[in-house]
C-alpha cells in the first residue's frame, strides 16, 4: 500500500502532465493577435473534436472548459493550468449521474456544460463537466462532430517576436557523418534568431539552437514548428510552457505558414551549402569531426550575420536586420528578454525516482546519494542532459540540494550523445575558401560594431556537444 507522501507525489506528477496537455490543447487559441470572433471559431473547433487524453482514451471538452483554461493561463501562466491537488472525495450520487444521462438522451445536442447548468438549476448541484464528459463517453452518448471546417490563426506577424518559425535542414556530411541544421526565423523580419548544426536531428540539438536564440533575441509570443520527433518531445513543450511561448504544430500535409523558412533554407543551399563539400573520415586527417563541426558552425554564423542579415529581401524590400530594428522602433520597446534563472530552469530535464533504503537513487546507470530523510520517497531529479554529475533533488515543491555522485558510468543523457560514426565515403574536393573570407569579414564587423548583441549568441564556454572551445 502506498504512503500519503507517495500518493502526493503521484498527484503532482499527474497534475503536471495534465497542465502540459491542457496547454497543448488550447495553444492555437492563445494568439494575442486573434480577434474575439476568430478565437471563438478556434475554441468551437477544438470543443467539437475528440482528443486523446493525457492518460489515454478519447475525450471532448466544452467551450466553457476551454475558455476557463485560457483565462487561467493568461492570469497565472503554465502553473495555473494544473488541477488542484485536493484529496480524493466521495463518490457522486448515482441518481444525479442517471439524471445527467437522461438529460443528454433527451436532447443529444446538449453539451456537458448545458447539462451541468440544468442539474444545478433543478437540484442545486452538478458533477464537474469533465466527469459528465467521461460519463457520456462511457454511455456512448458523444458522437463525432461533422461538417466543420478547420480554423486557422494568423500566419503573418505584424511585429518582431510575434511568431518564430522553426525547422531542420539536412546539412553536409562531416567526416562521413550526417549533419543537421536547426534554425528559427522571425516571421515578421525574416531575421534568423537561432541556428546550429549538429550530428543528430533530436531535441538536444534543437535546444542547442533554441536556447541561445532566446537569450540573444528575446522570447517570442509563439513558435510554429512541424511534427518531427524533436518538435513534439515533452522537453520542448515544457520549456515553451515555462517561458510562456505558444508551441504551435503545423497540420500534416498543410504547408500554411512554412513558406518563409523553406525560402530561407533554399537561400542556405544556394549561397552557403554550395560552398561546403562533404568530407569523409579520411579527409579529416588533421582534425576530428567534432572540430570540423565547430568550424562549420563558425562559418555559418559568419554568413548569417555578415551576409544574409544584410541582403535585401525580395518580399519585404528591407534587409532582415533593418526590418528587425525598425519593427522594435515602431513598437516603442525592446524584446522581452528572459532572466538567466528562468532560461536555465526552462531547459532543465527532470525524471522521478524512488529513494532506496540506503538513501541512493539511480539515473541512467549512475548512482547518487541523497538526504537520508528522503528514504522511501519518490523524488524529482532535475538536471542538464549534458551533465549527469550535477543533479538537483526536489520533493514536495522544495529543493533538497544536489545529489552526490556515487557511481558515475555515464556523464551525459543518452539523447545527448553524438550519433555513431557512419561509414566513410569516397573523398571529395573541399571548397570553403569563400566562407573563410566571410568569416574574416564577420570577425572584423564584430570588432567594429558592439551595438548588436552578438555576445549572447556566441558562448564563451566549451561547446556542450563536443566539449571543445568555440572557434
Steps between C-alpha positions, in 0.01 A plus 500: 500500500632845410573763762338847508830650379508264202139581418584870512792456259280306260236773511765764428634300206152458356426869554810596299403261220148643493638857491725417203211332322260791562763745376543303179123485449430874539823617335340593163257736678763687703621723216454861625459619140181298449174690503229390742305352212798308362590369845141388549512300177821329609360416845179364347704285263705359789184436701333321210775243469603205711858495627734235635521573872825530698447151645336334201147481372306744285344809658323818396474822695243777506571853393449614859783272614732618223421866570565442870843348428585792271409747775708304753804497271476874436468573870750257649707349220579133456469405868140627507400223258579225751196359683482561874665236719196424710449169672268248331141564594197282540321340208230695320140400563397259223157665488660824382704315238196317365311829480790646300484205260125549460546870424759421235285231338201732508690753289827371347599854401543595865863546596643386831502864609130533416412181688696631799300825492172309495609281791600802707176679419282201587685347794760752610797275419679361196811285449786667316485529123792258462312243710192540281708470183657174621154375592356587158792330324453183706130498409585569132304823499771711333508487122777646283439846362467526123491766234730741685781681327837522668576840649840656450672784676717767342810408304637850439645678801464877520799557730824328605475208744129448449579169334810297429502215250728204570616216278796274424706458183734217401854634485828367361674183610783574740758226525242267347233592758170668424444852626175687556429872522237615751386857433239745628378789285317812617177502298484881469857598417640171358790542742652167605467503877666166573698238311741213550634199314513173693559130445144392589148617422372488857373726777846543654645648182180703455541647849860590420363734230187613685640596841770742370239651268278584796794648690605716205171601336241476777191285557255470208126485546478173310716250318364323191661162431427175321421160649849351493606298802722779634213750494246281679737397779359571847820684597441766231136537600606546864757766407251699294230474766739620772594807293145576384567411134211349305636194322292453184539190282409516134234269364652209305488551121393864544792739435330820622750724675813302408588681177731754664739253658490275194608802295778566751619141473508540121726803550718293735539231235569748219739733683656299784478124453605531137839609636529211747607158380425172671800347675590149609705384795801472268470870417525605864857392560590814693184543708206308645138511376414695817753769409374508142145545631610799709665648192181450298293676767749788512484539122121488502483762776722728295288450188170565682614809687719654228321399180142378540389758757628778272339382175181677389211254513293493182167487686560758773725736306729524805790310642397266785711696750355838400144365507567349845634830636224707336238268647622555855528874443138507381392290799663747737665236718773238497458121479379322814820340625484196731690506826799268524328297772177464301687390189708247691194354675306473173765283334569267792375144474347301782418142586348338810668231706424328833774532763633162616553389860866599466402859406603462136332546163594373155482688172625362168744252659628761748450487878464804725471557875218721630372617836419204732171672588381422145529120535194330350374817334466573132716800413545712191852509354563820304803522272660617178509217243866582435612464863371207705749577778307810611147401603260687727259305721147636547207367701169648603565829323837570670864440420712254700826611344729308266515123473851381585651288220586153630553283192520686167514293182319744272578872495224610261142397428471234226326754276794738538756261355623554142385252240712196422739584216375379163713330233732739321430594141737561211710816538373819340669830432445766766414857408422732790742782426208738437348426839832558673507845342149559634613385845795740495272787400257405775769507767597846380136610515457372857813683609374824344135488607413422863142628472364161390476240776723242331649394833172332598516284188860394548571303811835552667479156658578167340252361250255272690501230233868486407657627824728725295546879525325715238678571175 
